[in-house]
Amino acid sequence: MHETIIINNILKEVKRKAKGKKIKSITLEVGELAHLPADELKEVLKATADFEAIVKPVNAKVKCSCGYVGAPRILAHEHDFVLFECPKCKATPKIVSGEEIILKSIKTA
């Protein structure tokens, strides 16, 4: 159900920024720790929007108390659930980036 809220918010923002112009395509960056995975987001937009959605996955970055900074080890990535750990010490690190969904561009007619 939360994907509906996310999609509706994206569509509202796209329409607001397009200022009444016909939308040809949008480009989104989706962090690998986002609540809605990039592939699911693309499929939902394909089914609901009347424009092309280019969805680019973005790698996550974490910082651990052991000193590690970099990509997390993702153990499970399900719908609305991501389980990850520090690849160095296996603790749960803090997310630095990679949980965002960013509207990068809109192409209009």
C-alpha positions in Angstrom: 0.0 0.0 0.0 2.9 2.4 0.7 4.0 2.1 -2.9 0.7 3.9 -3.9 1.7 6.8 -1.6 5.2 7.0 -3.0 4.0 6.8 -6.6 1.3 9.4 -6.0 3.9 11.8 -4.5 6.2 11.3 -7.4 3.4 12.0 -9.9 2.3 15.1 -8.0 5.8 16.4 -8.0 6.3 15.7 -11.7 3.0 17.4 -12.6 3.8 20.4 -10.4 7.3 20.8 -12.0 6.0 20.3 -15.6 3.6 23.3 -15.1 0.9 21.9 -17.4 3.2 20.8 -20.2 2.8 17.3 -21.7 5.4 15.0 -20.0 7.4 12.8 -22.3 9.7 11.2 -19.7 11.2 11.4 -16.3 14.4 10.2 -14.8 14.6 9.0 -11.2 17.5 7.9 -9.1 16.5 5.2 -6.6 18.8 4.2 -3.8 19.3 0.5 -3.2 18.0 0.9 0.4 14.9 2.9 -0.7 11.5 1.7 0.6 10.5 0.8 -2.9 13.2 -1.0 -5.0 14.1 0.5 -8.4 12.7 -2.4 -10.4 9.3 -2.3 -8.6 9.1 1.5 -8.9 9.7 1.2 -12.6 7.0 -1.5 -13.1 4.4 0.5 -11.1 5.2 3.7 -13.1 5.0 1.8 -16.3 1.5 0.6 -15.4 0.2 3.9 -14.1 1.9 6.8 -15.9 1.4 7.9 -19.5 5.1 8.8 -20.0 8.4 6.9 -20.0 10.1 6.5 -16.6 13.9 6.0 -16.6 14.8 4.6 -13.2 18.5 4.5 -12.3 19.6 2.4 -9.3 22.1 4.1 -7.0 24.4 2.2 -4.7 24.1 2.7 -1.0 26.8 4.0 1.3 27.0 3.2 5.1 29.3 4.2 8.0 29.9 1.7 10.8 31.2 2.1 14.3 34.2 -0.2 13.4 35.4 2.5 11.0 34.1 1.0 7.7 32.7 3.4 5.2 31.3 2.1 1.9 28.8 -0.3 0.4 26.8 -2.4 2.9 26.4 -6.2 2.5 22.8 -6.6 1.6 21.5 -9.9 3.1 17.8 -9.6 1.9 15.9 -7.1 -0.2 12.2 -7.6 -0.2 9.3 -5.4 -0.8 9.5 -2.7 1.8 12.3 -4.5 3.7 16.1 -4.4 3.4 18.4 -6.3 5.7 22.0 -5.2 5.5 25.2 -5.4 7.6 28.7 -4.0 7.7 30.9 -6.3 5.5 33.8 -5.8 7.8 32.3 -6.6 11.3 28.7 -7.7 10.6 27.2 -4.9 12.8 24.3 -2.8 11.6 25.9 0.4 10.2 24.3 3.9 9.8 23.0 4.8 6.3 25.0 7.7 4.7 23.1 7.6 1.4 21.1 5.2 -0.8 17.6 5.3 0.7 16.4 8.2 -1.4 14.2 8.5 -4.5 15.3 11.6 -6.4 13.5 13.1 -9.4 16.5 14.1 -11.6 14.8 15.4 -14.7 11.6 15.8 -16.6 11.3 16.0 -20.4 8.3 17.7 -21.8 6.8 18.1 -25.3 
